Amino acid sequence: MNLNCLHDYFIFTSNQDVQDLLIFGQNIDTWLIYVLIFFGFSALAFLSVWFIGLLIERQSGNSIKQPWE
């Protein structure tokens, strides 16, 4: 099967090719901002879970053991 026609259809040669592309009605710059906000929230959630777990473990009075102990 010859995939050259699909290759030419889906490939972008430069950023200028996708400049006016709209995804769900939003341009690519808007989606990049949404992704950065999402990554920021997910990083905060990840760090808060570890920090809350550390606080709970410290306040329990038991010594913090390493997994290999």
Secondary structure as UniProt FT lines:
FT   HELIX           4..10
FT   HELIX           15..18
FT   TURN            19..20
FT   STRAND          22..23
FT   TURN            24..25
FT   STRAND          26..27
FT   HELIX           28..59
FT   TURN            67..68
//
